[in-house]
Amino acid sequence: MKQSGIGLTCVGAVAVTLFFAGVAWAIQPQTWTHDAEADFEPGDPDGVVITDKGRLRLAGKEVLISGLPEPVSVVYGLARVGETVYVAGGPVGYIGKVEDGEVVEVKAYDASEQVFVIESYKGGLLAGVSSPEGARVEWYDGSSWSVVAELPGERYVWDVLATELGGGGLVIATGIEGRVYLAAEDGEPAVIYDGEQANVLCLAGGGEAAGGVFVGTDTDGWVVKLTPGEAGEAWDPYVLLDADEAEVGALLLGPDGTLYAGTSDADEARPGRMEDPVEEETGEPMELEEEAEPEAEMEVDAEAAEEVVEEPAAVEGEEEAADEPGLMEVTPTAEDRDRLREMLRERLLAARESGRLEGPDVDEGGADEGGDGADEPRRSRARTVSDRERKSGNAVYAISPEGFVTEPFRESVMMLALAFDGQGRLLVATGDEGQVYRVELTGNRAVAELLKLEAQQVLAVLPDSGEGSVGVLAGGSNPAALMYLAGGPEAEGVYTSPVMDAGQVSLWGKMRLRAGLPAGASVSVQSRSSNVADPDHAGWSAWGETVQLDGGAAGLVEGMELKEVAVDAPPARFLQYRLAFAAGEDAVGTGPTVDRVDLSYVVPNLPPVVSSLTVDVPDAPDPGGDVDPVYEIEWEAEDPNGDVLTYRVEYRPVGPVGSERFLKLAEDVTDESVDWDTRRVPDGRYVVRVVASDAVDNPPDMARSVARVSEVVSVDNGRPELADVEHAVEGGTLTVSGVASDAISPLMSLGYSLDGEEDFRVLVPDDLILDSTSEAWSVTLRGLARGPHVLTLRVVDARGNALYRNVFFEVP
C-alpha cells in the first residue's frame, strides 16, 4: 500500500527529526485522559465491550445456532428440559429443539395457531397455544403431546406458571380479557383473577416462599400479587406497582424475594440511548461486611426485670402512657400486617377514583386551625397522582419483599425478558435494537451491553444452568436468530481510540494504562499519528511498534495495575492508540480489562495571544462636577500551551512631544486589568502597551512574549483657557469678546452668568458651531441697570474640565 505524509518513510522520519531539532518545546505537558464511558464510546470496539463504569473488556464468545425454518421470523420463547433446549417460534406456531448446534423441528401448528410461551414442567415441555377457536395449554413428554388445559373463551395464552398454592396446578395468563386461570390436574381451569386490563402478559412466583403469584399487565402497567383465597374462589389481588409505563412485559422473582418487573411500552422505545454516556468516573458502591455487635457487659437486676415484664399494658386513651418508662414494643403480628395492607389497598383504590392519595394527619395548611403550629410536628402535603414526574424510556423495577420500589435499569428500549445468569447478575432482553444487557445488582452496579443482534427484538433469554455459569442463549426476532453467548470471553478483541487533536504538531510522551491482567492474558498497545484528521484517508503513519503487557505468572493480578508504554509515533497534530486484548488459554472471567488511559504530549512553546486591549476613559461629569482621572486598562489574553501568563503594562506619549521609549506603568501583573491614575503624567496623547510573557512556566531561553498596543488615548486633566477677553460699556449695553481654547480636548460648552445667576446661559461662538479646541466668541447684553455688575464666564472641555473667569464692570 502506498504511504505518504510525515514519518511514513525513512527520509520522512529524518526530515521530521531535523525540522524539530531547533524547536523550543513547552515544558508543561498536556494530558488526554480516557477513564469514563463517554471517553471510550467514540472509539471503535471490535470484540470489546465498554461498560458504563468506563471499562474496556473482551466481549463474550458468540455462536450462531442455525436451523430455524424459513417461515419462522420470530423467536418467542426458550426453555430447557434436562439437557434439551426447546425453541418456540412464529408467527405461525412452531416448536423446535437444539441438537448439535442446529434447530430441528418438534411440532408445527396450524396457520391460525401461535405459541408465545414454553416452560419446563415435570420433566416435559409446556406450550401455551393461542388460537381464535380457543386457547389451550399442551404438554410434551418427549415423545407425544397431550392437552392439559383448555380455555375455549380465551384468544391468547401469554404465560404459564406451575404453582403449589391454592391446591397446586398451572397458573395461566391470558388476553384479551385480562384473566388469570388456575388449572388443577383433576379439574377444569378456574378464573382466579379478572382484571380491567386487556392482557396479563407475564407471571412469577407461585411458591410457598412467595406467598402468591405475581402478574404483570398491559393497559395500566400494573404488577399485582394474587394471594389464594377460599377454594374455588378468586384470589385476592393487591397492586404492588402502578408503573409510569403502560405495559409490564416481564417478571422475575429473585432468590431473596425481590421481584423484578420490566416494562415494554412501545411508545417509549426510541433509537439511541436515553442518556449520554457517563462522562466521568463516579466510583463504585461497596458492600459492607456485617460486624458482630460486642456483647454488652452488664449486670441484670432480676427483680427489676421481673417488674418490667409484669408492667400492665397501657390503657387506651391514657395520654401519658407513651412516655412512661418500662413499656415494651409489641412486634406486629401477621394479622396486623394484613390489616395494614388492606388499609393501603383501600387508599390506593380511593386514590385511583379521586386522584389523591390521602394519609393520616395531613394538613395542607401546615398546622391545625386555631394554632400557630409552633409546637406541632412538621407535616408534609400528601402527594397526588398529578405530582408524579413521568420518566422517558422503559425500566426494570425492583420491588422488595417489603414493597419498596427502585430502578436498577432504565433505557429507551422495551424490556422484553428477564433472567439471572449463574453469577446472580440480571440479564435484560430488549427491543427495538436487539440488545441484551447485563446489570450488576450488587457491588459496582455496572450496566454493560452483553450482546447486540441484527434482530430488532430479543424476546427470550436462557442462561446456562449451574451456579457460576455465565453463558446465555438469546432468541432474536425480525429476523429470527438464535445466538449463544459462551461463558468466557472471546479469545481476542481490538479497541481503537477516537482521533485525538493536540491542536498543533506535538511531541508525544508516555502512555499510562490502568489494567487488570489475569494470568495468561495480555493487552498489546500501538499508536500512530498524522496531520490529517480523518484516519480513513492517506497521511497517517503506520502503526508503531507493538508493546505487549502480560498478566501474572499465576492467578489474577490483585486489583488494577498502572503500566507505562512509550508512544511510538512521529510528532504530529493527531494521534490514535490501539489496544489488542487477548484472553489467553488460561484466562477466566472476562479476561483482561483496561479502565484508564493517560497520554501526555507537549506542543512547541507557542507565544501567548493578546486578543484585545482597551483603555476605558471615564465619562465626563456634568459641568462643574469632578473629573475622574483614573483610566481602566483592560485586555484579553491566553496561552496556547496553557502556561501561566504575567503582564507588563507601559505607556508612551505620541505627537509633537512623542518618544520612542515606553515608560513602565506596572509589571508582574497576573490580572487582565490595571488602573492608570493619569494625574501622574502630563496632559497629552498616549498609547498603552501590554506585554504578555509565559516565562513562569518556561526557562529563559524558551520563554515567549508578545505585545499589543492600544489606540491613541488623550489625557486631559487641565482646564481650558480664555484669552483676549475685552469688554466695553455704552449706556446700558455691555459687549464682551474673547477666545476660548483647550490644548487637548475640543470644547464642550461656553456660557455666562450675570450677577450670580444660578444657571449659565449659552454663549454661541462667532462661527455658530462649537466644534474645535479653539473658538472666538462675543456677547452683547442690553438694558442693564445703572451701577456695578459682574459677568461670570465658563468654558468646559470634552473631558469635563471647567474654567471660570469673572468680568467686573459698571453702567454709568
VOGU-3710 file (C-alpha; in Angstrom, 3 decimals, decimal comma):
1> mkqsgigltc> 0,000/0,000/0,000  1,353/3,410/-0,935  2,052/5,559/2,103  2,571/9,286/2,340  2,758/12,030/4,951  5,073/12,567/7,850  7,027/9,713/9,291  5,979/7,175/6,655  9,418/6,623/5,168  12,982/6,762/6,454
11> vgavavtlff> 13,543/10,016/4,604  10,334/11,452/6,066  11,377/10,461/9,592  14,800/12,119/9,199  13,169/15,269/7,878  10,868/15,371/10,883  13,806/14,953/13,262  15,776/17,742/11,595  12,767/20,030/11,427  12,058/19,771/15,155
21> agvawaiqpq> 15,650/19,791/16,339  15,601/23,541/16,943  12,019/23,801/18,151  11,526/25,074/21,710  9,045/22,589/23,153  6,844/23,617/26,036  7,872/22,105/29,356  4,310/21,853/30,709  2,828/18,656/29,225  -0,828/18,309/28,332
31> twthdaeadf> -2,631/15,030/29,055  -5,514/13,232/27,448  -7,383/11,050/29,915  -9,833/8,309/28,999  -11,441/6,877/32,120  -15,197/7,164/31,594  -17,720/5,626/29,241  -18,071/8,914/27,335  -14,293/8,983/26,709  -14,118/5,481/25,222
41> epgdpdgvvi> -17,506/5,465/23,485  -16,453/7,452/20,339  -13,773/4,819/19,622  -14,171/1,596/17,641  -14,611/-1,582/19,736  -14,275/-4,850/17,821  -14,901/-7,824/20,063  -14,584/-5,445/23,013  -17,364/-4,004/25,170  -17,446/-0,659/27,003
51> tdkgrlrlag> -19,229/-0,686/30,357  -20,995/2,259/31,944  -18,162/2,296/34,507  -15,688/3,162/31,748  -14,063/-0,262/31,376  -12,851/-1,976/28,239  -13,003/-5,758/28,256  -13,437/-8,629/25,852  -16,950/-9,413/24,676  -18,361/-12,858/25,290
61> kevlisglpe> -17,947/-15,591/22,731  -20,828/-15,649/20,261  -22,011/-18,766/18,454  -24,841/-18,563/15,893  -27,198/-21,539/16,003  -28,726/-22,339/12,619  -31,666/-24,411/11,516  -34,709/-22,192/12,024  -37,041/-22,814/9,073  -37,742/-20,050/6,569
71> pvsvvyglar> -41,292/-19,146/7,755  -40,040/-18,511/11,307  -39,225/-14,812/11,730  -39,808/-14,556/15,468  -38,358/-16,450/18,425  -40,955/-16,144/21,195  -39,577/-18,396/23,891  -36,780/-20,680/25,083  -36,943/-23,465/27,663  -34,599/-26,120/28,995
81> vgetvyvagg> -35,858/-29,590/29,864  -32,998/-31,606/31,271  -30,203/-31,220/28,751  -32,508/-30,285/25,864  -33,200/-26,692/24,817  -36,539/-26,006/23,113  -37,409/-23,029/20,895  -40,859/-21,507/20,290  -41,093/-19,602/17,003  -43,642/-17,848/14,847
91> pvgyigkved> -45,606/-16,053/13,633  -47,197/-19,445/12,843  -46,770/-21,765/15,802  -43,510/-23,726/15,694  -41,533/-25,648/18,322  -38,030/-26,960/17,734  -35,136/-28,231/19,798  -31,399/-27,590/19,605  -29,281/-30,603/18,629  -25,595/-30,404/17,736
101> gevvevkayd> -25,725/-26,655/17,237  -28,797/-26,742/14,989  -32,571/-26,440/15,454  -34,677/-29,443/14,455  -38,469/-29,381/14,277  -40,552/-30,885/17,082  -44,021/-29,636/16,121  -45,553/-27,284/13,568  -49,028/-25,856/14,259  -51,921/-24,807/12,052
111> aseqvfvies> -51,756/-21,442/10,308  -54,102/-19,785/12,832  -52,251/-21,019/15,919  -49,370/-19,338/17,721  -47,072/-20,326/20,594  -45,872/-17,371/22,682  -44,655/-19,289/25,734  -42,946/-22,587/26,542  -41,912/-23,779/30,011  -40,280/-26,806/31,593
121> ykggllagvs> -42,775/-28,847/33,648  -42,493/-32,289/35,275  -39,693/-33,450/33,023  -41,512/-32,334/29,903  -42,407/-29,185/27,984  -45,465/-26,953/28,415  -46,656/-24,908/25,421  -49,279/-22,175/25,556  -51,210/-22,272/22,288  -53,129/-19,170/21,181
131> spegarvewy> -55,941/-19,607/18,682  -59,112/-17,803/17,502  -61,019/-21,041/18,231  -59,900/-21,038/21,856  -56,578/-21,161/23,659  -55,074/-24,215/25,326  -52,013/-25,479/27,155  -50,244/-28,619/25,881  -47,606/-30,847/27,456  -44,893/-32,779/25,636
141> dgsswsvvae> -43,200/-35,703/27,400  -40,501/-36,120/24,784  -42,480/-38,431/22,540  -46,145/-37,387/22,479  -48,365/-34,345/23,087  -51,409/-34,007/25,339  -53,739/-31,139/26,254  -53,595/-30,275/29,971  -55,867/-27,211/29,952  -58,477/-25,925/27,525
151> lpgeryvwdv> -59,632/-22,308/27,561  -62,404/-22,043/24,964  -63,281/-18,453/25,859  -59,748/-17,072/25,502  -57,773/-15,904/22,469  -54,200/-15,717/23,807  -52,030/-17,554/26,310  -49,212/-15,201/27,290  -47,541/-17,081/30,142  -47,786/-20,314/32,122
161> latelggggl> -46,501/-20,953/35,640  -46,565/-24,027/37,871  -47,701/-23,336/41,426  -48,046/-25,248/44,660  -50,510/-22,708/46,072  -54,293/-22,973/46,090  -54,171/-26,732/45,787  -51,497/-26,669/43,072  -51,643/-26,695/39,296  -50,881/-24,365/36,427
171> viatgiegrv> -51,423/-20,602/36,501  -52,272/-19,352/33,003  -52,137/-15,673/31,940  -54,461/-14,785/29,067  -55,833/-11,998/26,891  -57,716/-10,075/25,603  -59,949/-10,006/28,673  -57,119/-9,931/31,212  -58,000/-13,136/33,039  -55,765/-15,496/35,007
181> ylaaedgepa> -56,693/-19,166/35,412  -55,663/-21,920/37,803  -55,769/-25,315/36,116  -55,630/-28,147/38,633  -54,627/-31,582/37,430  -58,042/-33,054/38,167  -60,345/-30,156/37,348  -61,401/-27,524/34,862  -59,428/-24,255/34,752  -60,932/-21,708/37,145
191> viydgeqanv> -60,644/-17,914/36,919  -58,630/-16,604/39,872  -58,217/-13,041/38,578  -60,332/-10,998/36,205  -58,766/-7,554/35,873  -59,727/-4,431/33,999  -56,601/-4,691/31,845  -56,742/-6,219/28,383  -53,882/-8,701/28,824  -51,994/-10,360/31,635
201> lclagggeaa> -48,607/-10,701/29,956  -46,311/-12,336/32,488  -46,187/-14,364/35,691  -43,741/-15,033/38,527  -43,688/-16,612/41,962  -46,085/-19,414/42,761  -44,099/-20,982/45,592  -44,812/-21,087/49,300  -41,994/-18,596/49,976  -43,528/-16,027/47,606
211> ggvfvgtdtd> -46,942/-16,477/49,215  -48,722/-15,786/45,954  -48,459/-15,333/42,208  -47,263/-12,067/40,664  -48,822/-10,892/37,404  -47,861/-8,086/35,016  -50,453/-6,371/32,838  -50,758/-4,021/29,931  -53,181/-1,044/29,713  -52,280/0,325/33,187
221> gwvvkltpge> -48,837/-1,206/33,632  -49,683/-2,944/36,899  -47,830/-5,543/38,915  -50,396/-7,402/41,014  -49,853/-10,014/43,717  -52,546/-12,718/43,788  -52,959/-14,457/47,142  -55,008/-17,687/47,346  -58,423/-17,293/48,918  -61,034/-19,913/49,685
231> ageawdpyvl> -61,068/-22,973/47,478  -62,903/-22,313/44,219  -62,939/-18,541/44,715  -60,974/-15,751/43,050  -57,613/-14,951/44,599  -57,107/-11,720/46,484  -55,378/-9,103/44,241  -53,025/-6,449/45,639  -51,347/-3,880/43,376  -47,605/-3,715/44,137
241> ldadeaevga> -46,692/-1,312/41,333  -48,520/1,142/39,130  -45,729/1,832/36,644  -45,310/5,046/34,681  -45,265/2,875/31,569  -48,394/1,273/30,130  -47,122/-2,298/29,872  -45,295/-4,696/32,181  -43,871/-7,320/29,827  -41,536/-9,375/32,041
251> lllgpdgtly> -41,363/-10,524/35,676  -38,600/-12,324/37,546  -38,539/-13,324/41,217  -35,120/-13,257/42,870  -33,919/-15,722/45,498  -34,071/-13,005/48,167  -37,734/-12,304/47,425  -37,108/-9,201/45,298  -39,434/-9,037/42,311  -38,060/-7,517/39,089
261> agtsdadear> -40,554/-6,044/36,625  -39,578/-4,946/33,125  -41,811/-2,528/31,224  -42,290/-2,710/27,470  -44,171/0,421/26,445  -43,594/0,628/22,674  -44,139/4,402/22,686  -41,079/4,794/24,942  -38,733/2,759/22,704  -36,608/5,081/20,580
271> pgrmedpvee> -33,356/4,642/18,649  -30,195/5,522/20,503  -29,526/5,831/24,185  -31,812/7,618/26,608  -28,920/9,371/28,328  -25,464/10,383/27,204  -22,576/8,098/28,165  -21,206/8,630/31,653  -18,671/11,465/31,381  -16,551/10,910/34,473
281> etgepmelee> -15,526/8,296/36,972  -18,107/8,095/39,727  -16,630/5,413/41,961  -18,386/2,182/42,825  -20,682/1,185/45,672  -19,104/-1,165/48,184  -20,830/-3,879/50,138  -20,034/-3,538/53,832  -19,419/-6,688/55,795  -21,674/-7,006/58,800
291> eaepeaemev> -19,809/-6,583/62,028  -20,906/-8,502/65,096  -22,051/-6,201/67,838  -19,984/-6,560/71,020  -21,794/-8,260/73,827  -22,804/-5,782/76,490  -21,226/-6,423/79,817  -23,829/-5,526/82,386  -25,479/-6,978/85,403  -29,217/-7,513/85,268
301> daeaaeevve> -31,345/-6,901/88,320  -33,641/-9,892/88,248  -36,266/-8,211/90,369  -36,273/-5,101/88,201  -36,537/-7,216/85,083  -39,445/-9,091/86,558  -41,161/-5,794/87,314  -40,781/-4,683/83,703  -42,272/-7,899/82,406  -45,244/-7,561/84,698
311> epaavegeee> -45,869/-3,914/83,758  -49,536/-3,681/82,742  -50,342/-2,644/79,168  -51,222/0,961/78,530  -54,893/1,744/78,797  -56,471/3,109/75,635  -56,964/6,870/75,927  -54,333/7,317/78,616  -52,476/10,366/77,282  -49,146/9,965/79,054
321> aadepglmev> -48,849/6,209/78,556  -46,483/6,505/75,589  -43,966/8,480/77,646  -43,923/6,208/80,665  -40,774/4,137/81,200  -40,835/0,396/81,219  -43,236/-0,135/78,276  -42,180/-2,765/75,740  -42,562/-2,522/71,943  -45,029/-5,033/70,553
331> tptaedrdrl> -43,990/-6,870/67,368  -46,759/-6,669/64,742  -48,449/-9,967/64,044  -49,305/-11,379/60,623  -52,900/-10,249/61,175  -51,639/-6,704/61,896  -49,734/-6,671/58,618  -52,774/-7,962/56,712  -54,921/-5,187/58,172  -52,267/-2,635/57,191
341> remlrerlla> -52,147/-3,973/53,633  -55,938/-3,821/53,420  -55,898/-0,192/54,586  -53,255/0,682/51,986  -55,208/-1,167/49,309  -58,375/0,789/50,128  -56,432/4,060/49,961  -54,891/3,130/46,607  -58,298/2,302/45,172  -59,680/5,572/46,556
351> aresgrlegp> -56,727/7,420/45,042  -57,467/5,962/41,626  -61,017/7,331/41,898  -60,187/10,761/43,340  -56,710/11,448/42,026  -55,450/11,961/45,587  -53,687/9,658/47,978  -54,898/10,509/51,463  -52,811/9,754/54,520  -53,307/10,221/58,235
361> dvdeggadeg> -52,592/13,587/59,891  -52,294/15,510/56,634  -52,947/19,238/56,809  -52,104/21,240/53,704  -52,019/24,393/55,806  -49,152/23,001/57,830  -50,840/23,446/61,261  -54,142/22,830/62,971  -56,722/25,555/62,737  -56,605/27,989/65,566
371> gdgadeprrs> -52,939/27,451/66,410  -49,691/28,886/65,168  -48,182/25,441/64,753  -45,020/26,358/66,646  -45,116/23,233/68,792  -46,660/20,959/66,188  -44,650/18,286/64,316  -43,900/19,243/60,731  -46,391/17,788/58,238  -45,990/17,444/54,509
381> rartvsdrer> -48,652/17,695/51,845  -49,939/14,359/50,598  -48,513/13,542/47,201  -51,150/13,414/44,494  -51,204/11,435/41,280  -50,592/14,669/39,355  -47,364/15,186/41,343  -45,704/12,183/39,715  -42,993/13,047/37,226  -43,220/10,714/34,275
391> ksgnavyais> -39,841/9,497/33,066  -38,974/8,663/29,493  -37,903/5,201/28,370  -38,716/1,849/29,957  -37,435/0,499/33,241  -36,640/-2,584/35,219  -38,245/-2,019/38,617  -37,073/-3,875/41,711  -39,817/-4,444/44,282  -38,503/-5,544/47,669
401> pegfvtepfr> -40,425/-8,042/49,838  -41,498/-5,035/51,919  -42,915/-3,318/48,814  -40,240/-0,656/48,267  -39,557/0,124/44,596  -36,233/1,077/42,984  -34,948/1,243/39,386  -31,784/-0,780/38,706  -32,026/-0,023/34,990  -33,790/2,421/32,631
411> esvmmlalaf> -33,217/2,863/28,927  -35,035/3,870/25,718  -35,806/0,240/24,825  -38,554/-2,267/25,616  -37,713/-4,697/28,431  -38,958/-7,944/26,883  -37,478/-10,736/29,031  -35,583/-11,076/32,312  -33,343/-13,831/33,676  -30,460/-14,391/36,101
421> dgqgrllvat> -27,134/-15,759/34,928  -25,230/-18,244/37,035  -23,450/-15,434/38,897  -26,633/-13,711/40,082  -26,486/-10,907/37,531  -29,639/-9,707/35,821  -29,988/-10,289/32,077  -32,364/-7,940/30,263  -33,513/-8,778/26,727  -34,733/-5,700/24,854
431> gdegqvyrve> -36,097/-4,251/21,617  -36,155/-2,460/19,162  -32,370/-2,590/18,701  -31,753/-6,236/19,588  -29,661/-5,754/22,728  -29,099/-7,910/25,789  -27,870/-6,031/28,849  -26,253/-7,410/31,966  -26,953/-5,495/35,176  -24,923/-5,991/38,340
441> ltgnravael> -27,375/-5,972/41,238  -24,707/-5,774/43,944  -21,226/-4,321/44,195  -20,426/-1,799/41,477  -23,935/-1,783/39,931  -22,414/-1,824/36,447  -24,531/-1,995/33,298  -22,983/-3,472/30,157  -24,293/-4,297/26,706  -23,719/-8,033/26,585
451> lkleaqqvla> -24,969/-8,741/23,086  -26,330/-6,830/20,099  -28,123/-8,851/17,437  -29,053/-7,925/13,924  -32,590/-8,727/15,024  -34,763/-5,870/16,237  -36,182/-7,617/19,312  -34,803/-10,142/21,758  -37,898/-11,775/23,248  -36,218/-14,622/25,126
461> vlpdsgegsv> -33,011/-15,333/27,027  -31,989/-18,647/28,560  -28,919/-18,713/30,810  -26,766/-21,798/31,190  -27,790/-23,987/34,079  -25,471/-24,283/37,045  -24,146/-21,871/39,628  -21,245/-19,778/38,419  -22,066/-20,159/34,721  -22,234/-17,064/32,547
471> gvlaggsnpa> -23,326/-18,421/29,157  -26,678/-17,320/27,745  -28,815/-18,221/24,735  -30,740/-15,333/23,171  -33,605/-15,533/20,717  -33,966/-12,634/18,300  -36,780/-11,590/16,018  -37,053/-9,714/12,721  -35,088/-11,591/11,504  -35,210/-14,683/13,675
481> almylaggpe> -31,890/-15,709/15,180  -30,511/-17,882/17,947  -27,226/-16,639/19,369  -25,283/-18,342/22,138  -23,020/-16,156/24,208  -20,467/-18,502/25,728  -19,386/-18,487/29,352  -15,963/-16,988/28,705  -14,588/-14,050/26,775  -13,698/-14,023/23,109
491> aegvytspvm> -10,105/-15,075/22,554  -9,226/-11,694/21,053  -10,613/-8,210/20,589  -9,366/-4,799/19,498  -10,260/-1,317/20,659  -9,189/1,659/18,520  -9,381/5,042/20,200  -11,028/8,104/18,676  -8,703/10,560/16,934  -7,219/12,961/19,483
501> dagqvslwgk> -6,373/16,502/18,399  -3,457/18,291/20,101  -4,225/21,487/18,198  -0,600/21,777/16,995  2,192/19,486/15,899  3,179/17,852/19,182  5,819/15,681/20,755  4,349/12,552/22,373  5,180/11,472/25,906  4,344/8,253/27,742
511> mrlraglpag> 1,053/6,402/27,663  -0,087/5,122/31,062  -2,681/2,377/31,273  -4,563/1,097/34,299  -5,166/-2,545/33,519  -6,243/-5,765/35,139  -4,322/-8,676/33,621  -5,214/-12,235/34,625  -2,574/-14,918/34,207  -2,129/-15,822/30,546
521> asvsvqsrss> -3,972/-12,692/29,346  -2,388/-9,683/27,672  -3,054/-6,233/26,253  -0,933/-5,060/23,309  -0,517/-1,343/22,682  0,200/0,516/19,437  -0,051/4,129/18,329  0,065/6,201/15,156  -0,088/9,885/14,214  -0,880/12,270/11,392
531> nvadpdhagw> -1,582/15,854/10,454  -4,762/14,696/8,682  -7,834/14,463/10,897  -9,587/11,582/9,114  -7,862/8,244/9,819  -9,523/6,692/6,768  -7,529/8,975/4,466  -3,885/8,700/3,486  -1,375/10,629/5,519  -1,274/8,584/8,702
541> sawgetvqld> 1,887/6,908/9,897  1,988/3,142/10,131  1,045/1,667/13,489  4,124/1,800/15,679  5,942/-0,972/17,472  3,705/-3,295/19,495  4,247/-3,288/23,248  2,669/-6,298/24,950  1,595/-6,152/28,593  1,302/-9,640/30,078
551> ggaaglvegm> -0,586/-10,948/33,088  0,970/-12,565/36,150  2,547/-15,980/36,196  -0,394/-17,477/38,047  -3,787/-16,334/39,244  -5,362/-12,916/38,896  -3,378/-9,755/39,420  -4,656/-8,048/42,554  -6,695/-5,004/41,501  -5,695/-2,776/38,583
561> elkevavdap> -2,045/-2,076/37,808  -0,509/1,011/36,200  1,567/0,305/33,115  3,724/2,773/31,155  4,257/2,496/27,422  6,310/4,734/25,120  4,297/6,207/22,237  5,942/5,098/19,005  4,568/7,745/16,613  6,176/10,732/14,855
571> parflqyrla> 5,428/14,270/16,109  2,158/15,407/14,570  -1,131/17,059/15,450  -3,404/13,986/15,617  -2,894/10,704/17,468  -4,623/7,342/17,862  -3,879/4,354/20,048  -4,958/0,749/19,588  -5,377/-1,899/22,297  -5,407/-5,572/21,353
581> faagedavgt> -6,927/-7,770/24,085  -6,010/-11,460/24,315  -7,701/-13,737/26,837  -5,060/-16,453/26,751  -5,678/-20,159/27,173  -5,834/-19,960/30,965  -7,987/-16,837/31,202  -11,028/-16,867/33,455  -13,894/-14,428/33,983  -13,855/-11,589/31,486
591> gptvdrvdls> -10,160/-11,662/30,585  -8,016/-8,509/30,585  -9,537/-5,152/31,493  -8,466/-1,540/30,880  -10,267/1,255/32,694  -7,962/4,252/32,244  -5,600/5,586/29,601  -3,500/8,717/30,149  -1,424/10,083/27,290  0,910/13,063/27,687
601> yvvpnlppvv> 2,129/15,367/24,955  3,803/18,730/24,534  3,447/21,224/21,736  6,113/23,775/20,701  6,166/26,652/23,143  3,827/28,869/21,209  3,707/32,578/22,015  0,825/33,919/24,059  -2,040/35,679/22,307  -3,279/39,093/23,463
611> ssltvdvpda> -6,538/39,361/21,573  -7,758/42,775/22,728  -6,604/45,880/24,607  -8,826/48,787/25,579  -8,391/51,933/27,669  -11,630/52,935/29,345  -11,794/56,738/29,803  -14,372/57,750/32,445  -17,368/59,697/31,208  -17,240/63,481/31,545
621> pdpggdvdpv> -19,197/64,798/34,538  -21,890/67,412/34,337  -20,413/70,955/34,012  -18,944/71,876/37,324  -18,582/68,279/38,502  -15,355/66,486/39,452  -13,395/64,845/36,632  -12,308/61,221/37,281  -8,612/60,957/36,329  -8,349/57,142/36,703
631> yeieweaedp> -8,459/55,224/33,420  -9,040/51,427/33,397  -6,769/49,448/31,089  -8,228/46,011/30,200  -7,057/43,209/27,909  -7,798/39,607/26,991  -5,023/37,052/26,581  -4,445/33,309/26,558  -1,611/30,876/26,070  -1,982/28,001/23,567
641> ngdvltyrve> 0,139/25,794/25,836  -1,854/26,613/28,919  1,141/28,376/30,503  0,677/30,894/33,287  0,980/34,426/31,897  2,318/37,585/33,514  1,979/41,074/32,064  3,930/44,303/31,852  1,936/47,495/31,183  3,634/50,511/29,613
651> yrpvgpvgse> 2,733/53,842/28,048  4,363/56,208/25,549  3,488/59,816/24,563  2,759/60,472/20,893  2,552/63,629/18,834  4,957/66,587/18,795  6,411/65,628/22,165  6,323/61,907/21,453  9,022/59,397/22,339  10,192/56,037/21,043
661> rflklaedvt> 10,570/54,706/24,567  7,791/53,117/26,561  7,600/54,013/30,225  6,671/51,430/32,851  3,244/51,683/34,401  3,022/48,215/36,085  4,852/44,885/35,900  4,408/41,281/37,070  0,667/41,719/36,699  -1,370/38,494/36,817
671> desvdwdtrr> -4,840/40,008/36,341  -6,055/41,268/32,986  -6,620/44,871/34,037  -4,880/47,751/35,819  -5,911/51,262/36,867  -3,972/54,236/35,472  -4,012/57,429/37,512  -3,423/59,955/34,733  -2,627/62,773/37,177  0,870/61,310/37,297
681> vpdgryvvrv> 1,556/62,158/33,625  1,378/65,399/31,670  -1,659/66,129/29,581  -1,208/64,808/26,105  -1,851/61,861/23,795  -0,562/58,389/24,612  -0,579/54,784/23,507  -0,622/51,931/26,031  1,201/48,647/25,513  0,662/45,300/27,266
691> vasdavdnpp> 3,447/42,708/27,068  2,389/39,100/27,883  5,053/36,561/28,879  4,982/32,805/29,623  8,317/32,942/31,494  6,758/31,490/34,654  6,343/28,070/33,020  9,378/28,078/30,728  13,145/28,504/31,100  14,528/31,878/29,980
701> dmarsvarvs> 15,804/30,642/26,638  12,402/29,126/25,781  10,046/31,783/27,134  7,913/33,707/24,635  6,488/37,212/24,850  4,054/39,205/22,729  2,764/42,779/22,913  -0,355/44,656/21,910  -0,672/48,442/21,606  -3,836/50,406/22,210
711> evvsvdngrp> -5,378/53,103/20,082  -4,264/56,688/20,896  -5,886/57,932/24,069  -5,946/61,518/25,348  -5,026/62,503/28,882  -6,580/65,857/29,707  -6,761/66,902/33,325  -6,047/70,630/32,703  -8,604/73,422/32,417  -9,333/75,294/29,181
721> eladvehave> -8,091/78,848/28,681  -9,687/82,237/27,941  -7,593/84,782/26,067  -8,041/88,279/24,623  -11,050/88,963/26,821  -12,233/92,549/26,243  -15,388/94,373/27,284  -16,974/97,766/26,603  -19,926/99,561/28,233  -22,021/102,112/26,374
731> ggtltvsgva> -25,151/103,351/28,104  -26,968/100,242/29,378  -25,217/97,919/26,915  -22,257/95,602/27,565  -20,189/93,982/24,811  -17,706/91,233/25,739  -15,471/89,168/23,404  -12,564/86,761/23,606  -11,077/83,418/22,547  -11,658/80,091/24,415
741> sdaisplmsl> -9,269/77,181/23,833  -8,010/73,840/25,193  -4,690/72,165/24,477  -6,051/68,593/24,224  -9,810/68,250/24,081  -12,428/70,009/21,986  -14,648/72,469/23,785  -17,949/71,163/25,019  -19,756/74,332/26,196  -19,455/78,143/26,538
751> gysldgeedf> -21,686/80,036/28,923  -22,150/83,143/31,049  -23,983/84,171/34,169  -24,845/87,781/35,135  -24,688/88,945/38,711  -24,555/85,467/40,267  -27,431/83,861/38,367  -27,512/80,143/39,225  -27,971/78,924/35,661  -25,480/79,678/32,918
761> rvlvpddlil> -26,769/80,937/29,601  -25,401/79,515/26,368  -22,720/81,609/24,690  -22,632/80,994/20,915  -19,226/81,138/19,182  -18,682/83,531/16,306  -18,793/80,710/13,701  -22,055/79,457/15,249  -20,632/75,901/15,729  -18,867/74,677/18,861
771> dstseawsvt> -16,687/72,026/17,240  -12,992/72,618/17,880  -10,364/73,198/20,526  -10,375/76,989/19,910  -13,409/79,220/19,458  -13,752/83,043/19,169  -16,862/84,388/20,809  -18,666/87,574/21,711  -21,838/88,544/23,553  -23,851/91,798/23,872
781> lrglargphv> -26,104/92,472/26,844  -28,578/95,373/26,705  -30,868/97,114/29,132  -28,542/96,797/32,073  -29,355/98,766/35,209  -27,060/101,523/36,386  -24,428/100,521/38,882  -21,757/97,801/39,308  -22,162/94,295/37,773  -20,225/91,018/37,459
791> ltlrvvdarg> -20,258/88,743/34,420  -19,069/85,175/35,050  -17,753/83,261/32,006  -17,491/79,428/31,927  -15,640/77,228/29,444  -15,876/73,404/29,651  -13,879/70,934/27,535  -14,958/67,449/26,437  -13,321/65,827/29,483  -15,419/67,987/31,811
801> nalyrnvffe> -12,600/70,317/32,895  -14,076/73,791/33,540  -12,576/77,327/33,649  -14,387/80,261/35,265  -13,497/83,973/34,635  -15,210/86,986/36,217  -15,511/90,367/34,415  -16,399/93,340/36,642  -17,961/96,442/35,020  -20,181/99,418/35,915
811> vp> -23,021/101,001/33,978  -22,824/104,852/34,470
//
